[in-house]
């Protein structure tokens, strides 16, 4: 039993320099019903997005870090997105407001992006450089300092 707990503790955050698959552009509806296209949003910017859902506590923690960073990093050319596998617009709006999210939450209703990456654990955080190459792909919870370092490296890339 102790070995299982140790293995699970080690798996709380897995990070790769390269994602299991290359970046793919996507377009999903935001909470106001507008279609947001990643290729337009990320033009000459670093893109940071999280795939998650409301029932995932680690997803909320990572989203909170992104919310804290948004004001500072959006001025440096970083775009943030929350990509949710949930469909309840009012619950998502309430969640975003509660956690200070001032960037778009998009609804991946059919789990297309999650399916593309073969996501089986949440959250998944993806950081792309200005050229659109995935420079970080992280599964699981991380602290704000880790996220800041990833974004700072992507800005220098």
N, C-alpha and C positions, 0 to 999 in steps of 0.2 A: 504494500500500500504506500509506504514512504517513497519508494522508487517512482510510482505513478505520480504522486504529488510533485516530486522533484522535476520530472519530465514536463508536467503541465506548467510548472513555474517557469521553466526554461523556455517554454513556447509562448509566453505571454506577449512577446514582441519579436517578430522575425523580420529582418531587413535584408533586402537585396539591392545591389547597385542597379541591376537590371530586372525588370519585371518578367514574369513567365512568358509574356507576349509583348510585342512592340505596341507603342501608343497607337490608338485608333481614335479618330474624331467621332464625336457623338452629339446628338441633339435630343434634349428632353424638355419637358414642360416644367416651368417653375411654379411656385405656389400661387401666382397670379394668372396662370394659364398661358403665359408667353413661352414660346419655344426659344431656348437658349442653345446656341451652337458653339461647341468648344473651339472650332477653328477660328471663329470670329473673336471669341473672348481671349484666346491665348496669343493672338497675333503680337509678336515681339515681346511677349511676357513670359514669366515663369508661371506655371499653372500648378496649384496645389488643390487636390480634391480628395475627399474622404467618401468611401462607400460604406454605408451603415444603415442602421434602423433604430427606431425609437426604443425598442426593448433591450438594446445593448448598452450597458453602463459604460463600457470602454469607449464606445462610439461617442457618447455624450462628453466624456473627458477630452477626447481628441478634438471634438467640435469646439469645446470651450477654449482650448489652446488656440485654435484657428481664429476664433472670435476675438481673442485678446490681441492677436497679431495683425488682424486685418487693417486697422487704421494706419499703423506704422508701415507695413509692407506694401500696401496697395499704392502708396506714394513712390515706392521703389520699383514698381513695375511687376507686381505679383498679383495674380488673379486667384481668388479662392472660390471653391464650390463645395457644397454639401450635396452628395448624391444619395438619396434615400430609397430604400426598397419598400418603404411604406407608401400608402395611398391616401391616408386620412389628412386632407389639406389643413383642416382646422387644428388637429393635433400637432402637425408639423409647424404651423405658424406659431402656435403657443410655445412649442419647444424652442424654436429659433429665437423668439423674443426673450424667453427665460434665460437663455444662454448667450445673449448679446450678439447674435449672428446678424450681421448687416450685409451679408453677401447672399447670393441666390442659393436656395435649396431646390434641387431638381429631383423629379420623381422618375426613377427607373422602374416603371410599373411592371415590366415584363422581365426584369433582371437581365437585360441585354448586356450591359457593361460588366456586371458581376459574372455573368455566364461567359463572356469573352475571356475574362481573366481566370475563370475557373475558381471563383471565390467560394470557399467553404467555411472560412472563419472571418469574423468581423471584429473591429473595423479594418478596412484596407485603406491605406493612405498612399497616394501617388503624387510625386513631385516631378514635373517635367522642366527642362531648361527652355530657353527662348527658341531653340531650334525644334522643339517638340519631342525631344528624346527623353524617355523616362530615365531619371537619374537616381530616384529612390522609389522603392516599392516596399511598403511596410505592412505587415499583418500584425494586428494587436495594438495594445495600448502603448503610448510613449509619453515622455514628459515634454513639457514646453521647450526646454533647452535643447533637447534632441531635434525637435521640429525646427527650431530657429537655425540650428547648425545646418540642417539639410537645405533649408531655403536659402541661407546665406551662400552655401556652396553652389547652389543652382544659379544664383545671381552672378557669381563669378565665372561660371562655365561659359 
